[in-house]
């Protein structure tokens, strides 16, 4: 049975429009895709560090959105 705990539903719950949620997920996919391209080169350590920073930023932004919606609601 399905639920509403998937990332796209959570993005909609924090106030993003459907278009914003899709663009956000596309942005993440493009960042991870471009990072994967660099993993095949000599810049593996740089790419992994960049990927780590992107993930930390994503977690912080999503946590900020959830906190913002809880404070308003």
SVG drawing of the C-alpha trace seen along z (x, -y; Angstrom):
<svg xmlns="http://www.w3.org/2000/svg" viewBox="-2 -31 46 33">
<polyline fill="none" stroke="black" stroke-width="0.4" points="0.0,0.0 1.4,-3.4 2.0,-6.3 2.9,-10.0 6.4,-9.7 8.2,-9.8 10.4,-12.8 8.1,-14.4 5.2,-14.3 7.3,-15.8 8.4,-18.6 4.7,-19.4 3.9,-19.3 6.5,-21.9 4.9,-24.3 6.6,-23.7 4.4,-23.7 4.4,-20.6 6.6,-22.4 9.1,-23.5 9.3,-20.0 10.0,-18.6 12.6,-21.2 14.3,-20.6 14.4,-16.9 15.8,-17.5 18.4,-19.8 19.5,-17.1 19.6,-14.5 21.8,-16.8 24.1,-17.5 24.5,-13.8 24.9,-13.0 27.6,-15.5 29.4,-14.3 29.3,-10.8 31.0,-12.0 33.9,-13.3 34.2,-10.0 35.7,-8.4 38.5,-11.0 41.4,-11.8 39.3,-14.2 37.5,-11.4 38.3,-12.9 37.1,-16.3 33.9,-14.8 33.1,-12.8 33.7,-15.9 31.4,-17.9 28.8,-15.2 29.0,-15.2 28.6,-18.9 25.5,-18.8 23.9,-16.1 24.5,-18.2 23.0,-21.2 20.0,-19.3 19.4,-17.9 19.7,-21.3 17.3,-23.0 14.7,-20.2 15.0,-20.4 14.6,-24.2 11.5,-23.8 10.0,-21.3 10.8,-23.5 9.3,-26.6 6.0,-24.7 5.7,-23.4 6.2,-26.8 3.6,-28.3 1.1,-25.5"/>
</svg>
